[in-house]
């Protein structure tokens, strides 16, 4: 029987409709919050902190003490897990750290807060092979937008009308991030302006950048360019980044390095404990030591009897001498 001449065109049309339907079925991206302070002040530190969106830098989200103290605070740059374009993704954790006297710029528009989740850690998920580099979508956020925030903050501290006028020291700069955002932080760690770095549940892929899903093409050789103290905070063997992070740590011999694992899996304690839990305490102590010179905070990491060393929930390795 002879095929109708329009049947092939009909099939193309049906396939096109199906493709569009799949695209429409994908969950929508939350719209950005309006410019201004987002949510109530929070955190257990001496300066309850808020998230804020600025018209002059909409593509990032800022965390700061609600009432800025009369001193110059260190600046921290933050990359989200999945390199997500959501500066509120780690809101509770970042408000907590900021409440101890830091200003933090998180990558991404402020979209939606993530709720507390007390689920136990899961074993690593089996993942399908990553797509070839040519087929990968660009990461939703990029390290450059965090580097751009340094210049933005310099303008803010010189502006008498800014809440940051004379209140931030951009020369005391730290970087940190979770998972894909940890790789963003590592890329910032090679910038001489960055004084210290923390990678949460992250590490350079042992099989090369093409073995992952991120568009960040970081090789192990980049570890040689890190010029300041670096900490790896990891969820243990259940963390999909565990082997990568351990391999990174084994290669770091030019700068002080610390590795701590606590068996909580790849999501850490960002959403399983109030105010970011243990991860927030570690981040606050490390940044207080490295950016403020706080010798009391250093006790969490230094020496055989360090705070994490004697904590039964943690296993540590250190190259700090």
C-alpha positions in Angstrom: 0.0 0.0 0.0 1.3 3.4 -0.9 2.1 5.7 2.0 0.3 9.0 2.2 2.7 11.8 1.1 1.9 13.8 4.3 2.5 11.0 6.7 6.2 11.8 7.2 5.4 15.4 7.9 2.7 14.4 10.4 5.3 12.2 12.2 7.7 15.2 12.4 5.0 17.4 13.7 4.0 14.8 16.4 7.6 14.4 17.5 8.0 18.2 17.7 4.9 18.4 19.9 6.2 15.6 22.1 9.5 17.4 22.5 7.8 20.7 23.4 5.6 18.8 25.9 8.6 17.4 27.6 10.2 20.8 27.9 7.0 22.3 29.3 6.7 19.5 31.8 10.1 20.4 33.4 9.7 22.2 36.8 9.7 26.0 36.4 12.5 28.1 37.7 11.4 30.2 40.7 11.3 33.9 39.9 13.7 36.3 41.7 12.7 37.9 44.9 12.3 41.7 44.8 15.2 44.0 45.5 15.7 44.6 49.2 16.0 42.6 52.4 14.7 39.0 52.2 13.4 37.3 55.3 13.9 38.0 59.0 17.3 38.4 60.6 18.7 35.0 61.8 21.9 33.3 63.0 23.3 32.6 66.5 26.3 35.0 66.2 26.5 38.5 67.7 25.1 40.1 64.5 21.8 38.6 63.4 22.1 38.5 59.6 19.8 39.0 56.6 19.8 38.1 52.9 19.5 41.1 50.5 19.1 41.7 46.8 20.6 44.8 45.3 19.5 46.5 42.0 23.1 47.1 41.1 24.0 43.4 41.4 20.8 41.3 40.8 22.6 38.2 39.6 24.1 37.6 43.1 22.6 37.5 46.6 24.3 39.2 49.6 24.3 38.1 53.3 25.3 40.6 55.9 24.6 41.6 59.6 21.2 43.3 59.7 22.9 46.1 61.7 26.4 46.5 60.3 29.0 46.8 63.2 31.4 49.6 63.4 34.3 47.6 61.9 35.5 46.4 58.5 34.2 42.8 57.9 35.9 40.1 55.8 34.2 39.2 52.5 33.4 35.6 51.5 32.3 34.4 48.0 29.9 31.4 47.9 29.1 28.9 45.1 25.9 26.8 45.3 25.6 23.1 44.9 24.8 22.3 41.3 26.1 25.8 40.5 22.4 26.7 40.9 21.2 30.1 40.0 19.6 30.5 43.4 21.3 32.7 46.0 18.9 31.6 48.7 19.7 27.9 48.2 21.8 27.8 51.4 20.1 30.7 53.2 20.1 29.3 56.7 23.8 28.3 56.5 24.9 31.6 55.0 22.9 33.8 57.5 24.5 31.8 60.3 28.0 32.4 59.1 27.3 36.1 58.3 25.9 36.5 61.8 29.5 36.0 63.2 30.7 39.1 61.4 31.1 38.3 57.7 29.7 39.7 54.5 28.9 37.0 52.0 28.1 37.2 48.3 26.4 34.0 47.0 26.1 33.3 43.3 22.7 33.5 41.8 19.5 35.5 41.9 17.6 35.2 45.2 14.8 32.7 44.3 13.6 30.3 46.9 14.7 29.1 50.4 15.3 25.4 50.9 13.4 23.9 53.8 15.0 21.9 56.6 15.2 18.2 55.8 16.0 15.7 58.5 16.3 12.7 56.2 19.4 10.4 56.9 22.3 10.4 54.4 21.9 8.3 51.4 24.5 6.2 49.6 25.9 7.7 46.4 23.3 7.7 43.6 24.1 5.7 40.5 24.4 8.2 37.7 24.1 7.7 34.0 27.2 8.6 31.9 27.6 12.4 31.5 26.8 13.9 28.2 29.7 14.9 25.9 31.1 18.4 26.4 29.5 19.6 23.2 26.0 18.6 24.5 26.3 20.1 28.0 24.3 23.1 29.0 26.2 26.0 30.4 26.3 26.0 34.2 23.5 28.3 35.6 26.2 30.4 37.5 29.8 31.1 36.7 32.9 31.9 38.9 33.3 35.2 37.1 30.1 36.6 38.5 31.6 36.1 42.0 34.8 37.7 41.0 32.8 40.6 39.6 31.3 41.0 43.1 34.7 42.1 44.4 34.7 45.2 42.2 31.0 45.8 43.1 31.9 45.7 46.8 34.8 48.1 46.3 32.4 50.6 44.8 30.0 50.0 47.7 32.5 50.7 50.4 33.4 54.0 48.8 29.7 55.1 48.5 28.5 57.1 51.4 24.9 56.1 50.6 25.7 52.4 50.8 25.1 50.2 53.9 28.6 48.9 53.2 30.3 52.3 53.3 33.7 51.7 55.0 32.4 48.5 56.5 34.0 45.7 54.4 37.6 44.7 53.9 37.9 43.2 50.4 41.5 42.3 51.1 40.4 39.8 53.6 38.7 37.6 51.0 37.6 34.0 51.3 35.9 31.6 48.9 33.8 28.5 49.6 31.2 26.4 47.9 29.2 23.1 47.9 29.7 20.4 45.3 29.8 22.1 41.8 30.0 25.4 43.8 33.1 24.0 45.5 34.7 23.7 42.1 33.8 27.4 41.5 35.5 28.2 44.9 38.6 26.2 43.8 38.7 28.3 40.6 38.6 31.4 42.8 41.4 30.0 45.0 43.9 30.5 42.2 43.2 34.2 42.2 45.8 36.0 44.3 43.1 38.1 46.0 41.6 35.0 47.6 43.2 34.3 51.0 41.6 31.0 51.9 39.1 28.5 50.5 36.7 25.8 51.8 35.3 23.0 49.5 32.2 21.3 50.9 31.5 17.9 49.4 33.6 18.7 46.4 36.9 17.9 44.6 38.4 17.9 41.2 37.1 14.9 39.2 39.7 12.1 39.3 38.8 11.1 35.7 39.0 14.6 34.3 36.4 17.3 33.7 34.7 15.3 30.9 33.6 12.6 33.5 31.3 15.1 35.2 28.3 17.1 34.4 29.6 20.6 35.2 31.0 22.9 32.6 33.8 23.9 34.9 36.9 22.4 33.2 39.2 22.1 36.2 42.1 19.8 36.0 44.2 18.4 39.0 47.0 20.7 37.8 45.0 23.7 39.1 45.7 22.5 42.7 49.3 23.7 42.2 48.0 27.2 41.7 46.2 27.4 45.0 48.2 29.9 47.1 46.3 30.1 50.4 45.2 27.6 53.1 42.4 25.3 51.9 40.0 23.0 53.8 38.0 20.1 52.4 34.8 19.3 54.5 33.3 16.1 53.3 30.4 13.8 54.0 32.5 10.6 54.1 32.4 7.5 51.9 28.7 8.0 51.1 29.6 11.4 49.5 29.9 11.1 45.7 32.8 13.6 45.9 34.7 11.6 48.6 37.3 10.0 46.4 37.9 13.2 44.4 38.4 15.2 47.6 40.8 12.7 49.1 42.9 12.7 45.9 43.0 16.5 45.9 44.2 16.5 49.5 46.9 14.0 48.8 48.3 16.3 46.1 48.3 19.5 48.2 51.8 20.0 49.5 52.5 23.7 48.8 49.9 25.3 51.0 48.3 24.4 54.4 45.5 21.9 53.9 42.8 20.3 56.1 40.4 17.4 55.4 37.5 16.7 57.7 34.8 14.1 57.1 31.7 13.4 59.3 29.7 10.7 57.5 26.7 12.8 56.6 26.7 12.2 52.9 26.8 14.6 49.9 24.2 17.1 51.3 26.2 17.8 54.4 24.4 19.5 57.3 23.2 22.5 55.3 19.5 21.4 55.4 19.5 18.6 58.0 20.3 20.8 61.0 19.1 24.2 62.1 21.3 27.2 61.0 23.4 24.9 58.7 24.5 22.7 61.6 28.1 21.5 62.0 29.0 22.8 58.5 28.2 26.3 59.6 30.3 26.0 62.7 33.3 24.7 60.8 32.9 27.4 58.1 32.7 30.1 60.8 35.7 28.8 62.7 37.9 28.4 59.6 37.1 31.8 58.2 37.5 33.4 61.6 40.9 31.9 61.9 42.1 32.6 58.4 40.5 36.0 57.8 40.5 37.4 61.3 43.5 35.7 62.9 41.3 34.3 65.6 43.6 31.9 67.6 40.6 30.5 69.5 38.9 29.5 66.3 42.1 27.8 65.1 41.8 25.3 67.9 39.1 23.5 66.0 41.7 22.5 63.4 45.2 22.7 64.9 47.1 20.1 66.9 46.5 16.5 67.8 43.8 17.6 70.3 42.0 19.9 67.9 38.2 20.3 68.3 37.4 18.1 65.3 40.2 15.7 66.1 38.6 14.7 69.4 35.0 14.8 68.2 33.8 11.2 67.7 31.6 12.3 64.7 34.6 13.5 62.7 37.7 12.0 61.1 40.4 14.5 60.1 43.7 14.7 58.2 45.8 17.8 58.3 48.8 19.5 56.7 48.8 22.7 58.6 52.4 22.9 59.9 
